[in-house]
Amino acid sequence: MPSPDDIPSAVYLVVNCRLSRIPAMALTARTRAARFGAFEVDLRSGELRKHGIRLKIQDQPFQVLAHLLEHPGEVVTREELRQKLLPADTFVDFDTGLNSAIKKLRDALSDSAEEPRYIETLPRRGYRFIAEVQNGDAPAATTAAIEENAAHVPSPEAAPPPRRWRRWAAFAGATALLVVLAAVLGWRTLIARPVLNDTDVILLASFVNKTGDPVFDNLDKALEIKLAESPFLSVLPSTAVRQTLRSMRREPDERVTQEVGIEICKRQGLKAVVVPEIDAIGSYYLITLEAIDAHSGKQIARQQQETDNKDKVVAALGKAASQLRRQLGESLSSLQKYDAPLSQATTSSLEALQAYQTGVTRSRAGKISESIPFFERAVELDPEFCSAYVMLGASYHGVGDEEASRKNFARAFELKDKRLTQEENFLVTATYYWNVTGNLEKENAVLTLYQQVYPRSFNATNLLGINYVLLGRYEEALQEFNWTIEHSPEPTAYAYSNKAAALMSLGRIDEAKATLTEWQQKGSLFGYQKDMLYRIAFIQNDTATMERMNREAAPDDAAWTELQMEYVYDRGDMKKFRSMSESVVNLNMQGGAAQDAADARAMRAQLEALLGNYGFTSSLCRHSVTEATDSAIELWRCGEAFADGGDLTHAEALATTLNRIAPENTVEQKVNLPLIRSIIARQRGNPTEAVDLLIQSGQYHRTLDVPYRLGLAYLAAKEPAKAAAQFQMLLDDRGSGWWQVYAPLCQLGLARAYSAQGDREKSRKAYDDFFATWKDADPDIPILRQAKAEYSRLTAPASAAVSPPGAQR
């Protein structure tokens, strides 16, 4: 397809003159809406939408956009904008404010100052809106424009040529006119009337491999990546393809030929199917991409690329896909913005691509552990395979190896400045903020923009759901996970487990179980999903399921052993708890995960401290944590443990280190550091400060430690009613992780809160519940001994002979 530079200059000037002179794009006071590209502006409501999805935009950037739309194609000076946006008596730094507004507006439109599609900067003059705008006044304005153009046709002032030149002049003029008309028609065919528009969806047929070399069997994914990186094109998801094949009484995994693809298009109402092919011609490889009109069966676009090197096939495929996108109607500016070379956006190594695809298939099926060797192989073959590092980070996170997860997410971020696709860039940046820096606010901003630019991306939606969970916004998270499941190209274990986790956080236990059961019919359960099913069985008193899952668990599964620790802790069986803790440490050390082993020791120290076993706490934390420790988990857990034991010097030192190593981390800064500092304040006799430190942390719902510690702070501040509310809220939140750890502690806290209120009956009932939970607990647990003494004092006035339930061992 020719570029504007290839069009005859006369035609190019005529066309641009015509577009610039039509005032149909100008907005009037009566205009309600304006459209340009994929965007729609509603001036009455002050809304900006893309593909029908409302974008978040502040008032001042919106007012700038509205004013530019009133004068499309015209220069709008900064002074005009000042007069439009600011009252005459307003004194602010307008230049800085306008620069910020223009930047925010460009961000919302995914525009670029260097390669503008919508807003052009004219240095020292102002701005110009350069895209074509449509609005309700267009027809009348177009008529006026035609009349105005006719009125401005210049009359020739020169004398007519001599008679002997007239025939030649007429012939030359007619010839020139035909040339111009032919060029205009050709330009209109190739450029002015794009084959597709940004609302159309295309189907990608199966790659036809005529080479006989199976290494080219996985080119489908590479081509899909290249086509899907475009905000202009939409590719029908594979889930919809499989469903349509079933309705055609075909096998859902059948290869999609051109003929089958045309039928799918007709059933789905699609305009075109892209048929890819690779063939070997001598020593060359020839790639052909054809777009076929689904209604006429005729070819509407075709691109070919050849290469003499097998390892350059992916790069050639990327080039052919870019040219096809342009031929199908994507703008040049869009291509320039969203057109990373495929060899770098994915990988130039076909073997690496094969390994990556195998890993993705296993990961989506829930076989997370099995996927890791394939992603490792992919980055071994191509050390700059960014997407493979992202999947490695996600997979290690899925199996609970956070150290390896962060390492791979960080490596992916290091490669971010390579020429990635725009979507990969969003993905890498978001996962870096999530798992490496922990800055959830920055991640949220990236994901919001990611979703605006790629509203059909299930990766963007799934990650945004996770972000909402971490921010305590469970209802919003659930909406994102539901959309992800409905629109994913194929069922994925992560989407189902994330939805189940959100439902559990909302207390909708039966729905969470149904979600996991639904996934179990589609793929394999991985560790986190098994954890949730075990927790659900515990909540529902389903001992048979719990026993069966314990029998099926591998004896060397450190994560499963750690889960069981929580339940023996819930019963107060400290002998078994400590034995399991040592097993977790040893299993991690044997697996080469020294940091995970250290984190396990810190967890045990934290839990021992909650029971008053401060001697264990000190030895465990002094063994594993120093000021040089760079593990936020260790620093948080041991910081709490030292504070509980009264070693405030060590607690403050660890809090200082945690603050230094995690300056951006939302959870550390807004949850875990306030927790340590709150315990320190309470120990120093400042309960009001202890309460204030935790009030804001509760919104994140990151850990049940917050309501428990807040309850203790309220008790110390002599506000027992508020303390009781915190303990009861935690007891009611059975779907949250670590509920079984805090439940008996909150039963005891509730008993103490009721006692402080003078409600002896409720207090005794809460003590009875606590003693029933710990009926088989080790008798030497410090808080159990204290509870028995408190119970004796509570019941003494009524009957001095009564001893607390569970007191006889």
N, C-alpha and C positions, 0 to 999 in steps of 0.2 A: 504494500500500500504506500503510495507516495507521501512524503512529508510535505509540509508547506513550502519547504525550500525547493521541492521538485516541481511545484505547480508553476506554470508560466506566470511571469510577473504581472502581466496585464490582468489575468484572471484573479490573482491573489489580491491585487489592489481593488478591483471592482467588488469582489466579495466583501472585503473588509470595509470598503466605503459603504456598501449597502447595509451591513450590520451596524455600523456605527451611526448611521443616519436614521435608523428606525427608532422612533421614540416610544415604541410599544413597551419597552422595558421600563420606562419611567413610572414610578409609583405616584398615584394621585391620592388625594384625601379620601377618595371613595374606595381605594384598594383595601381589601381585607386580607389577602394572602399573596405571597410572592413565592415563586419556585425557581430554583436553579440547581442543576445537577440532581443529587439525591436529597436535597434539602427543601424544606418548606418553612416559610416564615409567616406567622400569624401576628399581625401588628396590633390587633385588638387585645389579644390575651398575652402578648409579649412572649410567645413561645417559638422555639426553634426546634424543628424535628428533622430526623434523618431516617429515611425508609419508614416513616411513620412513628419512629421512636423519639420521644421527647429528650432533648439534650439539656443538661444543666448549663445555664449561661447567666452571668450576672447582668444587672440592669444596664450598666454603662457600655459594656461591649455590645449588648443588643441594640442600644440606641445608636451606636456608631454604625452597626450593620444596617439598621433601618434607614439612616441618612444616606449611606452609600448606595442602597438600593433605589433611593429616590432619584439618583443621578448616575445610572449605569453607563459605563464607558466615558464618563466625564471626570475631570480632575476635581477632587474635593479637597480644598486646602485645610491645613490645620487650624487656621483662623476661623474658617467656616464652622468647623467642628466645635471650636471653643464657643462661638456665639450660639450654636445650636444646643450644646450640652450644659453650659454654665450660665447662670444669671450674671448680669453685669457687675454686681457688687460682691461676687464670690472671689475669695482670694485663696487659691490653692496652687500647688505645683502642677499645673495642667499638663505640661509636656511629659512629665513622668507618668501621670495618670493616664494620658492618652496612649503612650507607648505600652503601658501595661494592658490597657483595654484592647489595643490592636493585637497584642500577643495572645491574650486570652481568646479573642475572637478567632484568630488563626488556629489556635489549638482546638477549638470547638469544631472548626471546619476541616481540620486535618490539612491545613494549608501551609505553605512555606514562603517565607520572604524571598528566598533565593530563587525558587522555581514556583511562582504563584499560579494557582489555578483560579482564584477568586479575587484576592485583594493585592493589587500591585502598588508598591511603594515608589513614589517619584521623589527622589532626594531633593530636599530644600523646597519642595512644593506641596506635597500632600499624598493623597491616595486615590486609587481608581478601582472601581469594581469592574472586572474584565470578563466575567462569565455571562452567558446569555441568561436573561431573567424572563420569566413568564408570570403574568398576572391576569386578573379578570378584565382589564382594560385593553388587552392585547389586540383584539380584532379591530376595534375602532382606531386605535393608534396606528396599526399597520396600514389601514386605508389612508389615514392622514399622511403617513410617511411616504406612501406611493405618490399621493398627490403632490406632496412637497418636493419629492425627487423630480416629478414631471415638470413642476414649475421652475425648477432650477436648471433645466437642461440649457446649456449655453447656446446662443445663436451664433453661427459663424460670421465673423466680421470681415474675413479676407475675401477678396474678389474671387469669383468662380474660376476654375482653371480653364485654359484654352480648350476649344472643342475637341482638338486632336488628342488631348489627354483624358477626355471624359470617359471614353470606353475603357481605357486601361485603369483609370481610377476606380470606375464602378466595379470592374473585375477584381482588382486588388482589394477593394473594400469588402466585396462579397466573400472573397477567399478568406480575408482576415476575420470577417464576422463568423464564417463557418468554423475557422480554427478556434476562435474564442468560444463559440457555442459548444463545440465538441469538448473543449477543455473544461468548460463549466459543467457540462453534463457528466463528463468523466469524474470531475472533482466531487460533484454532488453525489454521484453513485458510490464513490469510494470513501468520501469523508463526510459530506454533509448529511448523508443518510446512513448512519451506522446500522449494521446488520442487527445488532441487539441493543437493548438499553439496560439501564442499571436495575430494572425490576425483573428482568428475565432470568430464568434458571435453565442451565444446560445439563445434559447427561454426559458422563464420561464412559465410553464403552471400554471393554477390556482390551488391553494392549495385545496387538497381534505380533507375535515374535516369529518371524520367518527365517531367523538366522540359524536355528537349531541349537543355539547355545543357551542353556537354562539360566545362565547368569543374568539374562535380560528379562526373566520372567517377572521381576518385581519392579518394573519401571512405572507401573500404574500409580504407585504412591508418590513417586517423584513428580509425575505430571500433575497429580491432584494438588500437591503442595504449590506448584507454580501457578496453577489456575486459581486456587483458593486464596492466594496472597492478595489477589486483586479485590478491592472493595466494589468494583464494577460487576464482576461475574459472580454468580452463585452456582455451585455444583450440587446436583441432587445427592443427598446423603445416601450411603450404601444401605442403611436400614430401609429407606423408602424403596430403593431398588429391589431389595429382597422381598419386601411385602408385595410389590407389584408383580414380581416373578411368580410368587405363590398364587396371586389372583389370576395369573395366566396359566395356572396349572403346570408350572415349570419348577424345577428344583431351585431353591433360593440362592444357591451358590453357583448356579450355571453362569458360564461366561457370557458376557453381553456382546453379541455381534452387532453389526450395523442394523440388520433387519430387526433383531430383537430390541435394540435400542430405540428404533423408530416407533415400534409398538408401545414401548414404555413411555416415550415422550407423548404419544397421543393419549394414552390413558391418564398421564399426569398433567397434561396441558402444557408441555414444554415446547419450546420453539426449535431446539437443535440438539443434535448428538455429535460429540467429538469422537472421531474414530482414529486412534493412534496406531502406528505400525513401525516396526524396525525390520530392515532387511540387510543382508550382506551381499554386496556386489563387488566381487573380487576381494581386494584388501580393504574396501571401504564399507562403512556402515551408513545406511541411508535411513533417516527418520522422516516419516510423513505424518502430518496431522491434518485431518480433513474435518470440517464442520458441515454437517448435512442438515438441510431444512427438513424437519420432521413431517411437514405437511405435503411438500412437493417431492421430497426425496432427492432434490437437487443439491449439488455442492454450493455452499455459500462462502466458504473460505478454505484456503489450503496453504500449508507451509511445509517446506522441506529443508532439512539440514543434513550435511554429511560430514563424516570425520574418518580419518584413517587410523584412529587410536581407540581401543576399547575403553580406556579410562577417561576418554573425553566424550563418551556417549551422553553422559548425564548433562554435561555442559551444553552440548549441542541440542539436547532435548529442551533445556531451559531457554535457549535462544529461539527455538522454533515456537515454544509456547508463548514467549513474549510477543513475537511477531503475529501469532494467531490472535492474541488478545487485542492487539492494535487493529487487526483486520476486522475483528468482530465489533469494534466500536469504542474500545476504551480510549480515553484521551491520552495524548502524548504526555501531558503533565502528570497524569495518574501513573502511567507506566514508569516515568522517571522516578517517581516517589516510591512506587511499590514494585521494584524490578531488580531484586538482587540476583546475581548469577546463581543458577540452580546448583552448580558444582560446589558453591560455597554455602548456599542456603541449606543444602542437605549435605552431600558429600560427593567428591569426585570418584570415590572408590565404590564400584558396584558390589564388591564383596562386603564392604562395610554397610552398604545400604541393605543388603540381604540380611546381615546379622541384626541390624537395627529393626527391620520389619518383623523378623522372627521374635525379637524381644518384645516389641509392641503387641503382637498377637498374644503372647503368653501373659503379658501384664494385664491386658484388657480382660482376659479370661479368668483373672484372679490368681494366676500362677506367678506371683511376684518374685519369689526366690528363684524360680527357673528362668525368669527374664534377665536377671542380673548378668550371668556369664555372656549372654549375647550382646548386651550393651557394652560390657567390658571389651569384648572382641571388636565391636564397632569402633571404639575409640583407640584401640590398639592399632587397627588398620588405618585409621585417620585421626590423628591426635587433635585435629581442629574440628571435629564433628560435634558442633555445639548442641544440636538437638539430642544426641546420644548422651551427652553429659547431663542434660536436663532430666532425661528419663532415668538415668542412673541415680540422680539425686532423689527423684520421686520414689524409685523402687527401694532404695535404702531406707528412706523415710517410712515406707510401707512395712518393712520388716523390723523397724525399730532401731536401726543403726544410724543414729543422728549424726555421729561424727563423720561417717562416710557420706551421708546425705549432704551435709553442709560443704564438705570438700568438693563434691561434684557440682553443686549449684554455684559455688564460687568459681570453679574452673570455667563453667559455661559463661559466667559474667565476664571473665577475663577475655573471652573470645567475642564479646558483644560488639566490639568495634570492627570486627570482620564484616564483610558485606552480607549480612543476614537479610532474610525477608523481614518486612515490617512486623509481621505477626510473630515471628521468632523473637524479634527484638523485644516486643511487649512481653512475651512469655518469659524470656530470660531475666528481664529486669524485675518483673513481678515476683518470680520465684526467689530471686536474690534478696529482695526486701523481706520476703516472708521467712526464709530459712537461714539467711546469713546475718543481715543487720537486724532483723526482727522489727523493722519499722512498718507497722501495720497501716498507719495513716498514709505513708508514701505508697505502699503497695495498693491500697484502696484507690488512690488517685490514678495510678498506672492502669489498674484493672478497669476502672470506670471509662477511661479513654480508650482502652483496648476494646471494650465492649461496644463503645460508640462507633469506632472505626470498623470493627468486625462484628456486627450484631448477630451474625449466624455462627460465631465461634463457640463451640461447646467448651473448649479449653478456658476461654475467658470467663464464661459463666460459672464453670465448676470452681475455678480459683477464687472468683468473687464470693461464691458461697462459703468457701473455707474461711476467707477473710471475715465475712460476716459472723461466722461461728466464733472466731477468736475475739471478735469485738462484742460478743454477747447479743448479736442481732439474729436470733434463731429463726424467726418467722421469715425474714428476708432471705436468710440462707436457704431455707426450705424451698422457697419459690425458685431460687437459682438452681438447686439440685433437681427439682422436678423438671425444669426446662432442659437441663443437661440430659437427663434420661430420655426425654421425649425427642430430642434433636440430635443425639450422638449418632455418628455413622454406624455404630454397632454397640451392643450392650457392653458396659465397662464396669469392672468390679468397684473402682473408686467411686463412681457416681452413686451406686447403690449403697455403699458403706457410708458415704458422706450424708446421704439422705437419712439413713437409719440413725446416724449419730445425732443429726439435728432433731429428729423426732424424739429420741430419748431425752435430749436436753429440754424438750418441751413437755416431757412427761407423758408422751403418747407411746407408751411401751408396746401395746398390741400392734400398732401401725409399724413401729420399728421392726418388730419380729416378722410381720408380714412382708416388709420390704426385703429383709434378709432372706426369707424363704423364697421370695420371687427370684432373687438373684441366684440362689442355690440351684434353681431349675435351669439356669442359663450358663453358669460357670462354676468355678471352684472357689470355696471359701478360703480367704487368706487370714493371717493371724489376727488382725484387728477385728475382722468380722466374727471370728470365733470368740474373741473376748466379749463382744457385745452380746452374742447369743448366750454365753455363760452368765453374764450379768443379768440378762433377762430371765434366765432360768432361776437364778437366785431370787430375784424380785418376785417371781411367780411361784416360789417354793416348789420348783420342779426338780426335786433331788435326783430323779432317774436320769434326766438329761445331763445334769452336772456330773454324775458318776460316769455316765457313758463318755462324755467329752474328756474327762480325766483319764479314762482307760485308753482312749485313742491318742492322747497327746504324747509326743516324743519325749523320752526322759532327758534328752539334752537340749530341750527347748527353753532357753533362759527366760524369754518373754513370758511363756506360760507359767513357769515356776514363780516368776515375780508376781503374776496375777494371783496365784494361789496364796502367796504370802499375805495378800490383803485380806483374804477370807479367814486365815488362821489368826491374823491380828484382830479381826472383828470378834472372834471368840475369846480373845485374850490368851491364846495358847502360845506363850512367848518362847518356849523351848523349841517348838516346831518352827516358829517364825524365824528364829535365829539360825536354825539349821538350813532352812530354805534360803535365807539371805546369803549364807556362805556358799551354797551351791550356785546361786546366781553369779556371785563374784568369780568363782572358779570357772564356771562355764564361759564367762566373758573373757577371762584371761586365757583360757585354752583356745578360744577363737581369735585371739589377737586383738580383742577390743578392750584395751587397757582403760580407756576413758570411760567406757560403759561400766566397767568394773568399779571404777572410782565413784561414778555416779550412784551405783547400787549401794556402796558403803555409806554415802552421804544420805541416801533415802532411809536406810536403816537408822542412822543417827537421828534424823528428824523424827521418825516414828517412835524411837525409844524416848526421846525428849518429851514428846506429848504425854507419855505415861509417867514421867518423873524419873526415868532411869538415866540420870545425867552422867553417871560414871561411864556408861557405854558410849554416850554421845561424845564425850571428850576424847576418848581413845580412838574412836572411829574417825572423827574429823581431824584430829591432829595428825593422824596417819596419812590422810589423803588430801588435805587442803592446806595450801600455803598461800602467801600473798602473790606468788607467781602463777597461781592456778588461773587458767583461762576458760574454765568450764562454768558457765552461768548457773547450771543446775546444781553443781557442787556448792558454789558460793551461796546460793539462795538457801538450800537445805541446811547447810552447816551454819550459816548465819542465823537462821531461826533456832537451830539446836543450841548454839552457844548462848543466844539471848535467853532462851527458856531456862538454861542452867545457871544463869546469872553471870556468865563470863562475858560481860558487856564490852570489854576491851577487844577481845577477839571478834565479837559480833560486829562491832563498828568497823574494824579493819576489813573484814570480808565485805561489808556493805560498801565501803569505799572502793575496794577492788572491783566489785560488781558494777558500780556506777562508772568506773573508768573503762572497763572492757565492753560495756554494752550501753553506750551513750544514746543510741537511737532506738534501742529495743523497747517497744511499747509495753510488753508484758513485764519486763524487768523494771522499767522505770515507773510504771503506773500500778503495778501489782506487787511484785516480789520485794522490791526495795522498801515500799511503804510497810509491808508485812514485817520485815526485820526491824525497821525503825519504830513501828508501833509496839512491838514486844519490848524493845529497849525502853521506850517511854513508859510503858506500864510497869516495868521492873523498877524504874526510878521514881515511881509514885506520881506519874503524870497521866492518869487515865483519860482525861479529856483530850490531851494531845494524841494519845493512842487511838481514840475514837476518830478524831478528825483526820488522821493519816489514812484511815481505811474507808471512809465514807465514799470517796470517789472511786476507789478500786472495785467496789462491788458491781459496777456496771459491766465489767468485762467478763464476769462469770468464769474466769480462767481456772480458778481453783476453789474448792470448798474450804480451803484454809481461810479465805477472807471472811465468810459469815461466821465461822467458828471463832476466829480470833477477835472479830468485832463483838461477838457475844461475850467473850471473856473481858474485853475492854469495857463494855457496858456494865458488867458485873462489878468491875473494879471502880467504875465511876458512880456506883450506887444507883444505877438505872436498870433494875432487874426486869421490868416489863419489856424494855427494848432488848435486853439480853435474851429473854425468853422468845421473843419474836424471831430473832436470828437463829437460835437453836431449832425452833420449830420449822422455820423455812428450810433449813438444811435437811431436817428429817423428812420433810415432804418431798424433797428433790431427789427421789430414788433413782432417776435415770442418769444422774451425773456420775462421772468417774470418781473413784475413791469414796463413794457414799458409805461403803461398808467399813472404811477406816474411821470415818468421823461419826457414824451413827451412834455407837456406844458412848463416845465422848460427849455428844450432844444430849443424849439421854441424861447423863450425869450433870451437864451444864443446865439443862432444863430443871432438874430436881433442885439444884442450888438456887436458880432464879426464882422458882416458886417459893422456896423456903425464905428467901430474902424479902419476898412480898407478903409473907405471913400466911400463905395458902398451904397449910400443912397437908391437906388431903391430896391436892395435886402434886405436891412435892413428894409425898410418900409413894404415890402412883408412879412417878417418874423414876424414883429410886428402885422400885420393884421391877420396872422395865429394864433398867440398867443391870440389876443383879441377875435377871433372867437371861439377858444376852450373854453375860459373863459367868454363867453358872459353872462352867468348867475352866474358868480362867486361872492362871497361876496366882496363888494367894499372896505372893510377895510383890505384886505390882504396886508401886507407891500410891497411885491415885485410887486403887481399889481399897487399900487399907484406910485411906482418908475417907472414902465414901462410906465404909462400914462404921467408922467412928461418927460421922455426921448423921447417919441413919439412927444410930443408937441415941444420940442426943435428941433427934427429932421425935422419936417414939417414946422416950423415957417418961414424959409426963403422963402418957396414957397407960403405959405398961412397961415398967423398968425391966421386966423379965424377957421382953420380946427381943429376939436377936434377928438381924437382917437375913433375908433369904440368901442362901448360898454361903452363910457364915460357917456352917458345919461342913468340913471337908472330910 
